[in-house]
Amino acid sequence: MTANIITMQGVTNFDEIIRQSVACMRQGGLMVLPTETVYGIAALASNESAVKRLLEVKGRREGQALPVAIAGYEMLSDYIPAPGVLGLRLARRCWPGPLTLVFDGTATESQFAHYPQSVHRAIMPDGTIGMRVPNCPITQAILTELGEPIALTSANLSGENPAITAEEVLTSLGDKVDLILDGGESDLKKPSTVIRVEVDTLEILREGAITSDTIEKLTAKIILFVCTGNTCRSPMAEVICKKLLAERLQCSPDDLENCGYLVLSAGVAANPNDGASPMAREVVSTYGMCLEDHQSQPLTETLIRFADQIFVLARNHREAILSFWPNVDMRLHVLRPDGGDISDPIGGNYDVYERCANEIETAIAARIVSIAEV
């Protein structure tokens, strides 16, 4: 029997499509979903009979794992309790997106531990499991509604080229699946990049939509300093941190990025592209640093997600950030180790700015060990 095809072009309300898709998979059906890479054939990962059927339809040989997909990186810890610093960093920065991360899936605390053994053999035959978050709104909405992983592999028979249109899927698998969502031609038209994560090391197993050079840049540790306008305190903190961090790593501040570190600053109420205040530029110049090219930037969702450590100059900045991004709490710290504020020097004379810079330097020096940890 030919699969039911739902065309999404021109649809404005996807609630019914999501309902049908979720019902299909919860009832043990197989469906084809659009993603940003290629079309994928999906089954509910916890459903033993559906996963078995998926293997048969795909023509997957024994020992060749089925990847799984989840709704967002926030779900990762439920299934991979210890993803490692690099694994979590890449998940936070690249998901949703065309990156499959391969983790050790054998932790007893993992939700996967409750899955049937036949499913384990299908999704993690060697004890490792590939996971990703597709960057496709309808597929993400379906995953969110399901609230659990799906087995998701390219919608083609093993050995064939991956399908980038619903028509190609229909030709290859039309009588073998229950539902096909037609989302038009895939954007990237190439598979995801696959990386194995082991504690503090990475191995690229397949270079796909994300290049190895980009992956290297995405693994850098990002330290972010935040104040109000990003013209006084946080820019001074940024350059002072670069100086102290470079001294600890025995490199020049210009080489920090090559050493795997990126130091940035932003403001919770910053105007874009303002320069550093004249007095801030003068004070840091006495440290042998420069803020002449600084351009202020507002704090954004991307900066929050990408940052590994976020240091605020005052407690009200922390409260402002948590009001928008409550899940960032574990990466968010008041810069002074005692939790006190570093007062805004704006409008003050040179001595006021110098005291502020000295206070910032003392606070960063007290935290430099944790900042230098990759």
C-alpha positions as MATLAB code, in Angstrom:
seq = 'MTANIITMQGVTNFDEIIRQSVACMRQGGLMVLPTETVYGIAALASNESAVKRLLEVKGRREGQALPVAIAGYEMLSDYIPAPGVLGLRLARRCWPGPLTLVFDGTATESQFAHYPQSVHRAIMPDGTIGMRVPNCPITQAILTELGEPIALTSANLSGENPAITAEEVLTSLGDKVDLILDGGESDLKKPSTVIRVEVDTLEILREGAITSDTIEKLTAKIILFVCTGNTCRSPMAEVICKKLLAERLQCSPDDLENCGYLVLSAGVAANPNDGASPMAREVVSTYGMCLEDHQSQPLTETLIRFADQIFVLARNHREAILSFWPNVDMRLHVLRPDGGDISDPIGGNYDVYERCANEIETAIAARIVSIAEV';
ca = [
       0.000    0.000    0.000;
       1.386    3.411   -0.995;
       2.207    5.799    1.832;
      -0.011    8.725    2.717;
       1.728   11.936    1.562;
       1.110   15.266    3.273;
       2.305   18.317    1.359;
       3.283   21.156    3.658;
       3.813   23.925    1.110;
       1.231   26.629    1.717;
       0.118   25.194    5.084;
      -0.110   27.816    7.848;
      -1.385   25.659   10.730;
       0.643   22.512   11.305;
      -1.249   21.227   14.371;
      -3.081   18.498   12.455;
       0.090   17.384   10.665;
       1.898   17.145   13.996;
      -1.019   15.186   15.491;
      -1.070   12.682   12.618;
       2.711   12.281   12.684;
       2.854   11.674   16.425;
      -0.053    9.221   16.227;
       1.660    7.352   13.386;
       4.859    6.793   15.357;
       3.179    6.085   18.681;
       1.165    3.368   16.927;
       4.370    1.758   15.665;
       4.299    3.244   12.172;
       7.151    4.379    9.956;
       7.180    7.864    8.515;
       9.453   10.031    6.424;
      10.444   13.438    7.753;
      12.130   16.405    6.081;
      15.358   17.692    7.604;
      17.860   20.352    6.596;
      20.268   17.666    5.335;
      18.329   14.891    3.574;
      14.972   13.203    4.120;
      14.888   10.696    6.965;
      12.840    7.609    7.740;
      11.757    7.508   11.365;
      10.380    5.176   14.018;
       9.821    5.671   17.722;
      13.114    4.504   19.212;
      11.512    2.860   22.237;
       9.136    0.768   20.071;
      10.764   -2.617   19.489;
       8.570   -3.721   16.573;
       8.813   -0.336   14.824;
      12.620   -0.328   15.037;
      12.725   -3.904   13.709;
      10.518   -2.894   10.786;
      12.728    0.132   10.102;
      15.790   -2.107    9.863;
      13.993   -4.405    7.439;
      12.704   -1.561    5.255;
      16.081    0.152    5.192;
      17.929   -3.074    4.447;
      20.338   -2.276    7.240;
      22.947   -4.948    7.844;
      23.569   -6.250   11.356;
      25.939   -4.100   13.379;
      25.265   -0.917   11.388;
      23.724    1.440   13.932;
      20.594    3.517   13.472;
      21.124    7.138   14.608;
      18.548    8.747   16.871;
      17.150   12.273   16.979;
      15.904   14.337   19.923;
      14.046   17.659   20.155;
      16.863   19.771   21.606;
      20.232   19.714   23.354;
      18.426   20.257   26.671;
      17.274   16.593   26.457;
      20.815   15.269   26.016;
      21.554   14.677   29.704;
      18.523   12.372   30.024;
      20.131    9.961   27.566;
      23.846   10.751   27.835;
      24.440   11.670   31.510;
      28.146   12.448   30.956;
      28.581   13.865   27.435;
      31.908   15.509   28.316;
      32.859   19.162   27.992;
      33.481   19.025   24.242;
      30.369   16.973   23.520;
      28.144   19.325   25.476;
      29.840   22.348   23.914;
      29.205   21.107   20.367;
      25.635   20.093   21.168;
      24.901   23.506   22.660;
      26.416   25.346   19.700;
      25.422   23.130   16.759;
      21.996   21.746   17.665;
      19.632   22.090   15.973;
      21.857   21.553   12.964;
      23.636   19.076   10.691;
      25.855   17.454   13.312;
      25.609   13.883   14.610;
      27.495   13.287   17.853;
      28.471    9.732   18.752;
      28.565    9.074   22.497;
      29.030    6.128   24.823;
      25.419    5.039   25.315;
      25.888    2.405   28.015;
      25.439    4.496   31.196;
      23.023    2.810   33.582;
      21.471    6.205   34.444;
      20.541    6.765   30.794;
      16.932    6.517   29.648;
      18.280    4.198   26.945;
      18.975    1.646   29.682;
      15.225    0.975   29.826;
      14.925    0.210   26.103;
      14.542   -3.399   24.863;
      17.755   -5.266   24.082;
      16.780   -5.621   20.438;
      16.585   -1.819   20.235;
      20.024   -1.564   21.868;
      21.404   -3.833   19.148;
      19.850   -1.593   16.506;
      20.845    1.852   17.811;
      24.062    1.052   19.698;
      25.440   -2.326   18.579;
      28.957   -1.454   19.777;
      27.823    0.519   22.840;
      28.027    3.928   21.142;
      25.075    5.895   19.833;
      24.777    8.666   17.253;
      22.478   11.559   18.182;
      21.375   14.752   16.467;
      18.736   17.506   16.508;
      17.423   18.214   12.981;
      17.110   21.884   12.083;
      13.634   21.605   10.583;
      10.672   23.287   12.355;
       8.070   20.594   11.624;
      10.399   17.751   12.587;
      11.403   19.567   15.780;
       7.732   20.175   16.618;
       6.987   16.469   16.190;
       9.953   15.499   18.363;
       8.893   17.993   21.034;
       5.360   16.584   21.080;
       6.663   13.009   21.265;
       8.993   13.925   24.139;
      11.371   11.050   23.386;
      13.917   10.023   20.738;
      13.186    8.628   17.320;
      15.399    6.379   15.247;
      16.104    8.526   12.191;
      18.147    7.419    9.216;
      18.327    8.599    5.608;
      15.171    7.743    3.658;
      16.660    5.422    1.073;
      17.516    1.768    0.747;
      21.015    0.929    1.961;
      23.478    1.585   -0.835;
      21.290    4.146   -2.613;
      21.865    7.900   -2.632;
      20.050    9.807    0.145;
      16.748   11.376   -0.908;
      16.510   15.167   -1.006;
      12.870   15.335   -2.183;
       9.664   13.568   -1.204;
       9.354   12.332   -4.789;
      12.649   10.469   -4.490;
      11.437    8.936   -1.222;
       8.179    7.844   -2.844;
      10.062    6.114   -5.651;
      12.337    4.258   -3.247;
      10.145    3.584   -0.221;
       6.599    4.562   -1.151;
       5.057    1.147   -0.413;
       7.199    0.467    2.666;
       6.301    3.411    4.937;
       3.040    4.743    6.327;
       3.394    8.519    6.083;
       5.581   10.950    4.128;
       5.812   14.659    4.934;
       6.676   16.638    1.827;
       8.632   19.716    2.913;
      10.126   20.490   -0.457;
      13.743   20.038   -1.452;
      16.227   19.676    1.397;
      18.243   22.835    2.028;
      21.750   21.388    2.409;
      21.403   18.292    0.188;
      24.208   16.525    2.024;
      24.350   14.390    5.179;
      25.317   15.563    8.641;
      28.878   15.619    9.881;
      29.494   12.738   12.305;
      31.849   13.104   15.278;
      32.738   10.565   17.952;
      33.109   12.156   21.392;
      35.357   10.546   24.002;
      35.798   12.505   27.249;
      38.054   15.366   26.073;
      38.811   14.230   22.505;
      36.918   14.268   19.219;
      37.195   12.141   16.081;
      35.499   13.159   12.844;
      34.016    9.980   11.386;
      32.367   11.674    8.407;
      32.739   15.219    7.160;
      29.369   16.375    5.914;
      27.531   19.677    6.026;
      29.885   21.125    8.682;
      33.557   21.196    7.702;
      36.383   20.041    9.945;
      37.762   23.614   10.066;
      34.417   24.881   11.366;
      34.255   22.090   13.938;
      37.696   23.087   15.238;
      36.531   26.664   15.724;
      33.325   25.511   17.416;
      35.285   23.591   20.052;
      37.005   26.737   21.399;
      36.202   27.686   24.972;
      34.280   30.971   25.039;
      34.507   33.288   28.068;
      31.969   36.113   28.077;
      31.967   39.249   30.267;
      28.712   41.177   30.628;
      27.923   44.629   32.005;
      25.242   47.186   31.092;
      26.364   49.143   28.038;
      29.502   47.196   27.031;
      31.556   50.395   26.899;
      33.376   50.429   30.264;
      33.506   47.440   32.622;
      33.041   44.430   30.355;
      35.427   45.672   27.619;
      38.081   46.267   30.296;
      37.390   42.797   31.694;
      37.709   41.312   28.203;
      41.183   42.695   27.516;
      42.433   42.151   31.086;
      41.291   38.521   30.886;
      43.102   38.084   27.568;
      46.289   39.393   29.154;
      46.100   37.192   32.270;
      44.983   34.106   30.351;
      47.787   34.488   27.812;
      50.312   34.808   30.653;
      49.027   31.612   32.221;
      49.093   29.723   28.920;
      52.479   31.230   28.012;
      51.298   32.601   24.709;
      50.500   36.039   23.332;
      46.938   37.406   23.584;
      46.754   37.256   19.785;
      47.386   33.496   19.912;
      44.584   32.670   22.356;
      42.199   31.598   19.600;
      44.825   29.211   18.211;
      45.103   27.791   21.724;
      41.352   27.144   21.819;
      40.077   30.211   23.730;
      37.843   33.106   22.743;
      37.226   36.014   25.140;
      34.249   38.293   24.413;
      32.119   40.963   26.074;
      28.557   42.266   25.733;
      25.972   44.405   27.515;
      22.453   43.693   28.723;
      21.381   47.153   27.510;
      24.081   47.912   24.936;
      23.697   49.862   21.753;
      25.451   48.113   18.873;
      28.794   49.426   17.626;
      29.531   52.056   20.277;
      33.208   52.495   21.098;
      34.757   51.972   24.512;
      34.632   55.028   26.743;
      37.680   57.298   26.369;
      38.716   56.804   29.987;
      38.470   52.990   29.673;
      40.724   53.159   26.607;
      43.237   55.314   28.503;
      43.332   53.096   31.591;
      43.841   49.796   29.751;
      46.590   51.333   27.643;
      48.656   51.570   30.844;
      48.294   47.776   31.110;
      49.730   47.465   27.614;
      46.303   46.670   26.128;
      44.113   48.348   23.575;
      40.386   49.087   23.256;
      40.632   51.423   20.264;
      38.808   48.982   17.964;
      36.182   47.868   20.479;
      32.571   47.913   19.303;
      29.803   47.316   21.814;
      27.276   44.527   21.272;
      23.993   43.606   22.952;
      23.739   40.285   24.736;
      22.016   37.758   22.448;
      20.641   34.231   22.498;
      23.606   33.076   20.419;
      26.174   34.536   22.819;
      24.384   32.965   25.781;
      24.222   29.540   24.119;
      27.803   29.575   22.892;
      29.486   30.833   26.074;
      31.062   28.279   28.406;
      31.526   30.760   31.250;
      29.583   34.004   31.658;
      30.861   36.561   34.157;
      28.703   39.552   35.067;
      30.098   42.694   36.667;
      27.141   43.182   39.028;
      24.329   41.116   40.522;
      21.612   42.992   38.640;
      23.159   41.774   35.378;
      22.831   38.200   36.620;
      19.182   38.755   37.490;
      18.510   40.303   34.082;
      20.094   37.346   32.283;
      18.249   34.733   34.346;
      14.923   36.457   33.658;
      15.414   35.701   29.948;
      17.572   32.569   30.065;
      16.892   30.675   33.321;
      18.677   27.523   32.113;
      22.038   29.298   31.939;
      22.465   29.339   35.723;
      25.303   26.789   35.916;
      27.470   28.810   33.492;
      26.672   32.220   34.985;
      28.782   33.863   37.711;
      29.239   37.256   39.326;
      32.852   38.135   38.519;
      33.887   38.990   42.057;
      34.384   35.681   43.888;
      32.633   37.089   46.957;
      29.549   37.862   44.858;
      29.817   41.618   45.223;
      29.335   44.260   42.537;
      32.025   46.078   40.586;
      30.601   49.583   40.328;
      30.081   51.286   36.990;
      32.806   53.954   36.538;
      30.975   55.795   33.774;
      31.235   59.554   34.234;
      34.123   59.180   36.651;
      37.683   60.478   36.355;
      40.844   58.489   35.638;
      41.238   57.379   39.277;
      37.697   55.928   39.310;
      38.384   53.939   36.138;
      41.753   52.795   37.425;
      40.196   51.480   40.664;
      37.567   49.680   38.584;
      40.209   48.095   36.338;
      42.251   47.018   39.392;
      39.188   45.435   40.939;
      38.421   43.606   37.690;
      42.017   42.368   37.448;
      41.946   41.075   41.037;
      38.674   39.215   40.414;
      39.867   37.638   37.158;
      43.207   36.654   38.722;
      41.272   34.806   41.452;
      39.328   32.889   38.782;
      42.054   32.360   36.195;
      42.538   28.657   36.986;
      38.913   27.818   36.189;
      38.952   30.151   33.189;
      42.001   28.372   31.776;
      40.397   24.939   32.113;
      39.288   23.701   28.721;
];
